[in-house]
Amino acid sequence: MARVYNKKVKPKEFRVGDLVWEAVLPLGTKDAAYGKWSPNWHGPYKVDQVLSGNAYMLEELDGVKFPMAINGQHLKKYFSSMWDADV
C-alpha cells in the first residue's frame, strides 16, 4: 500500500529566494467578515532559509523575517500573474 501511495505523492521542495504562499494557520480558521469567501493563503513570502525536516524560514517582501519556521506542507509555490505589477 505504501508503494502505491508514494507513487502519487509529489514532494514539495523550495530553495532560498523562492516566492511561496502560506496557508492560513491554524487550519480551519476563517475571517468572519468574509465567511466562506475568506482567503485560504497569505503571501507571497520569500524563502529566507531552508532547515532540516522540510522546514523553512520566511520573510516578507519588504524584508521583515518570520520569528518561527514553517513546515513545507503549509506552503505552495507562488506564480505571479500578469495582474501583479508590484511583485
CYANA upper distance limits for C-alpha pairs under 8 A (distance plus 0.5 A):
  1 MET  CA      5 TYR  CA      6.76
  2 ALA  CA      6 ASN  CA      6.49
  3 ARG  CA      7 LYS  CA      6.78
  4 VAL  CA      8 LYS  CA      7.63
  5 TYR  CA      9 VAL  CA      7.18
 12 LYS  CA     72 GLY  CA      7.45
 12 LYS  CA     73 GLN  CA      8.08
 12 LYS  CA     76 LYS  CA      8.28
 13 GLU  CA     54 ASN  CA      8.19
 13 GLU  CA     72 GLY  CA      8.01
 14 PHE  CA     18 ASP  CA      6.87
 14 PHE  CA     47 VAL  CA      7.94
 14 PHE  CA     50 VAL  CA      8.28
 14 PHE  CA     77 LYS  CA      8.38
 15 ARG  CA     47 VAL  CA      7.30
 15 ARG  CA     50 VAL  CA      7.41
 16 VAL  CA     46 LYS  CA      8.13
 16 VAL  CA     47 VAL  CA      5.50
 16 VAL  CA     48 ASP  CA      5.97
 16 VAL  CA     49 GLN  CA      6.32
 16 VAL  CA     50 VAL  CA      7.17
 17 GLY  CA     46 LYS  CA      6.13
 17 GLY  CA     47 VAL  CA      5.69
 17 GLY  CA     48 ASP  CA      6.89
 18 ASP  CA     46 LYS  CA      6.14
 18 ASP  CA     47 VAL  CA      5.98
 18 ASP  CA     77 LYS  CA      8.14
 19 LEU  CA     44 PRO  CA      6.48
 19 LEU  CA     45 TYR  CA      5.97
 19 LEU  CA     46 LYS  CA      5.11
 19 LEU  CA     47 VAL  CA      6.96
 19 LEU  CA     77 LYS  CA      6.85
 19 LEU  CA     78 TYR  CA      5.79
 19 LEU  CA     79 PHE  CA      8.29
 20 VAL  CA     43 GLY  CA      7.39
 20 VAL  CA     44 PRO  CA      5.90
 20 VAL  CA     45 TYR  CA      5.87
 20 VAL  CA     46 LYS  CA      6.78
 20 VAL  CA     47 VAL  CA      7.73
 20 VAL  CA     75 LEU  CA      6.77
 20 VAL  CA     76 LYS  CA      5.99
 20 VAL  CA     77 LYS  CA      5.01
 20 VAL  CA     78 TYR  CA      5.06
 21 TRP  CA     41 TRP  CA      6.42
 21 TRP  CA     42 HIS  CA      6.17
 21 TRP  CA     43 GLY  CA      5.39
 21 TRP  CA     44 PRO  CA      5.56
 21 TRP  CA     45 TYR  CA      6.87
 21 TRP  CA     75 LEU  CA      6.07
 21 TRP  CA     76 LYS  CA      5.79
 21 TRP  CA     77 LYS  CA      6.74
 21 TRP  CA     78 TYR  CA      6.28
 22 GLU  CA     41 TRP  CA      5.88
 22 GLU  CA     42 HIS  CA      5.59
 22 GLU  CA     43 GLY  CA      6.66
 22 GLU  CA     44 PRO  CA      8.05
 22 GLU  CA     45 TYR  CA      8.13
 22 GLU  CA     74 HIS  CA      6.45
 22 GLU  CA     75 LEU  CA      5.28
 22 GLU  CA     76 LYS  CA      7.32
 23 ALA  CA     27 LEU  CA      8.04
 23 ALA  CA     40 ASN  CA      6.50
 23 ALA  CA     41 TRP  CA      4.95
 23 ALA  CA     42 HIS  CA      6.71
 23 ALA  CA     74 HIS  CA      5.80
 23 ALA  CA     75 LEU  CA      6.73
 24 VAL  CA     29 THR  CA      7.76
 24 VAL  CA     30 LYS  CA      8.49
 24 VAL  CA     39 PRO  CA      8.21
 24 VAL  CA     40 ASN  CA      5.95
 24 VAL  CA     41 TRP  CA      5.81
 24 VAL  CA     42 HIS  CA      6.83
 25 LEU  CA     29 THR  CA      7.52
 30 LYS  CA     34 TYR  CA      8.42
 30 LYS  CA     35 GLY  CA      7.31
 30 LYS  CA     36 LYS  CA      7.93
 30 LYS  CA     38 SER  CA      6.55
 30 LYS  CA     39 PRO  CA      8.23
 30 LYS  CA     40 ASN  CA      8.46
 31 ASP  CA     35 GLY  CA      6.77
 31 ASP  CA     38 SER  CA      6.29
 32 ALA  CA     38 SER  CA      8.42
 33 ALA  CA     38 SER  CA      8.39
 34 TYR  CA     38 SER  CA      5.40
 43 GLY  CA     60 GLU  CA      8.40
 44 PRO  CA     60 GLU  CA      7.99
 44 PRO  CA     61 LEU  CA      8.08
 44 PRO  CA     78 TYR  CA      7.06
 45 TYR  CA     58 LEU  CA      6.79
 45 TYR  CA     59 GLU  CA      6.27
 45 TYR  CA     60 GLU  CA      5.43
 45 TYR  CA     61 LEU  CA      6.55
 46 LYS  CA     58 LEU  CA      6.14
 46 LYS  CA     59 GLU  CA      5.84
 46 LYS  CA     60 GLU  CA      6.67
 46 LYS  CA     61 LEU  CA      6.89
 47 VAL  CA     56 TYR  CA      7.17
 47 VAL  CA     57 MET  CA      6.64
 47 VAL  CA     58 LEU  CA      5.17
 47 VAL  CA     59 GLU  CA      6.97
 48 ASP  CA     56 TYR  CA      7.95
 48 ASP  CA     57 MET  CA      5.94
 48 ASP  CA     58 LEU  CA      5.60
 48 ASP  CA     59 GLU  CA      6.54
 48 ASP  CA     65 LYS  CA      8.46
 49 GLN  CA     56 TYR  CA      6.32
 49 GLN  CA     57 MET  CA      5.48
 49 GLN  CA     58 LEU  CA      7.51
 50 VAL  CA     54 ASN  CA      8.23
 50 VAL  CA     55 ALA  CA      6.95
 50 VAL  CA     56 TYR  CA      5.35
 50 VAL  CA     57 MET  CA      7.02
 51 LEU  CA     55 ALA  CA      5.58
 51 LEU  CA     56 TYR  CA      6.10
 51 LEU  CA     57 MET  CA      7.97
 54 ASN  CA     71 ASN  CA      6.44
 54 ASN  CA     72 GLY  CA      5.82
 54 ASN  CA     73 GLN  CA      8.46
 55 ALA  CA     69 ALA  CA      6.47
 55 ALA  CA     70 ILE  CA      6.00
 55 ALA  CA     71 ASN  CA      4.94
 55 ALA  CA     72 GLY  CA      6.11
 56 TYR  CA     69 ALA  CA      5.80
 56 TYR  CA     70 ILE  CA      5.77
 56 TYR  CA     71 ASN  CA      6.81
 56 TYR  CA     72 GLY  CA      7.16
 57 MET  CA     65 LYS  CA      8.25
 57 MET  CA     66 PHE  CA      7.14
 57 MET  CA     68 MET  CA      7.32
 57 MET  CA     69 ALA  CA      5.22
 57 MET  CA     70 ILE  CA      6.85
 58 LEU  CA     65 LYS  CA      6.63
 58 LEU  CA     66 PHE  CA      6.08
 58 LEU  CA     69 ALA  CA      7.75
 58 LEU  CA     70 ILE  CA      8.05
 59 GLU  CA     63 GLY  CA      6.39
 59 GLU  CA     64 VAL  CA      5.93
 59 GLU  CA     65 LYS  CA      4.57
 59 GLU  CA     66 PHE  CA      6.06
 60 GLU  CA     64 VAL  CA      5.73
 60 GLU  CA     65 LYS  CA      6.83
 60 GLU  CA     66 PHE  CA      8.25
 70 ILE  CA     74 HIS  CA      7.64
 70 ILE  CA     75 LEU  CA      8.46
 71 ASN  CA     75 LEU  CA      7.86
 72 GLY  CA     76 LYS  CA      8.37
 80 SER  CA     84 ASP  CA      6.74
 80 SER  CA     87 VAL  CA      7.80
